[in-house]
Amino acid sequence: MKISRMNKGDWGKVKAFFDLETEEGFTIKGFKVVQGIDSLFVGFPSKEKDGEYNETIFADKTLKQKLNKLALEYYSRV
């Protein structure tokens, strides 16, 4: 997997939006780099319903950690 596009900015706690391209050729849009209490983290695409945001992409803990590392390294270089 690789980051195919990242737009940095300052939208409150959101510091960047990015797309992820899988090895199979899928592009998943709507990931975010978010400022948490102690550090930055990756927010997955989500959909708002009745005031609650629910992730629309699911991944296990290992894949989330891998994506978080990949995105934050990319964010620091751009």
Secondary structure, DSSP 8 states (H G I E B T S, - for coil): -EEEEEEEEEETTEEEEEEEE-TTS-EEEEEEEEE-SSSEEEE--EEEETTEEEESS---HHHHHHHHHHHHHHHHH-
